[in-house]
């Protein structure tokens, strides 16, 4: 069976964390396909064009059929009143954040995190590495090369972001681009619904949820756009709350979550219960698959600090 052609986009659109998350989705799909002994609805891997180059690198020598749905998960229920209320509190906190002063285009957004991403190798057992430090520097206006440092892997440079008119620009997470997004929640919801399916093989609502995480994970989002994003999420079916969540740094919080309809996993965004600041993210297995047991945390990130610095490699 031949693999379908993948959209061509430059590999520079692939931050390291997203490469690992894509690999997790792809390996889940591959293993489920191998293990199926009777017909069942096909799961569709998350494959946004911005990740296509990384998918080729990850799944080289593997035969994989990706079936983009582009549809809507009709089984998902509207968010509960409690979920909407929590997201409004999160939006209000984002709207009134202290801010980082006047940013210059030639500066960098620095994010210091504690992370663990599942490692998959064909024919090998899934490995969950110990939590370790991951640092990133992203250009404020996206025109300059970024930088990454990870314990155990060393340091490497990233490419500048896509610029206006280039593939992937719509989903660039640099501060300058994020400041151009809608500030009205209805307009933001429409923008997410219109934009996310272009960069995803998943159903529309999950694609929207994932895109919000991609825009906020390793970034500083302007207050008005940040608030609009969370108010838009409050309208996405299937979004719910998990109490007593714990992030990778051991901090207790409350999570905004959504079960992935295309993969046996749940995405969780963990917030401080008092300040409503985003603490980190987790991806949790919702059923046994291959050698991964239900409840296993396969992707775990705690953001320890965000700051603005003058050059890549500089710590605040």
Secondary structure, 3 states (H helix, E strand, C coil): CCCCCCCCCCHHHCCHHHHHHHHHHHHHHHHHHHHCCCCCCCCCCCCCHHHHHHHHHHCCCCCCCCCCCCCCCCCCCCCCHHHHHHHHHHHHHHHCCCCCCCCCCCCEEEEEEEEEEEECCCCCCCEECCCEEEEEEEECCCCCCCEEEECCCEEEECCCCCCCCCCCHHHCCCHHHHCCCCCCHHHHHHHHHHHHHHHCCCCHHHHHHHHHHHHHCCCCCCHHHHHHHHHHHCCCCCCEEEEEEECCCCCEEEEEEEEECCCCEEEEEEECCCCCCEEEEEEEECCCECCECCCCEEEEEEEEEEEEECCCCCCC
